Amino acid sequence: MKLAVHFGAGNIGRGFIAPTLQANNYEVIFVDVNTDLIEQINSEGQYSIKSLSLDGISHEEIKDIKAVNLNDSEQLKNNLLNADLITTSVGPKFVEGVYEKVATLNHKRNQTFIALKTCTRLQVLLALKQRHSMKI
């Protein structure tokens, strides 16, 4: 299984990016600053999402999930160096800081970094599909 490190464990990261990555055979590790959320993700290893469609509300369990604190430099470095794919769903003012964390590492493998400052859900889907032939 490939490894994806995703910056931002908010609604977009947990509700959209992680399920999409897992559906495409990626193990997902979140990076965030919310200590309580990180502890919850790591202790439970899963979470639930609800989706609304024309057919009603659906529930999905996202399992086998992990998280690391942005300030845990050693663990973050280890995860980033082993990642096949690095993605973000952080606010526009934080994208540059995420890029700096990734760019300063001594990467020895071919990795993909996708950082979108402002985008729609469709643009994220199209970027993932184009770069990695992902099913969406």
Secondary structure, DSSP 8 states (H G I E B T S, - for coil): -EEEEEE--SHHIIIIIHHHHHHTTEEEEEEES-HHHHHHHHHHSEEEEEEEETTEEEEEEEESEEEEETT-HHHHHHHHHH-SEEEE---GGGHHHHHHHHHTS---S--EEE--SS--HHHHHHHHHHHH----
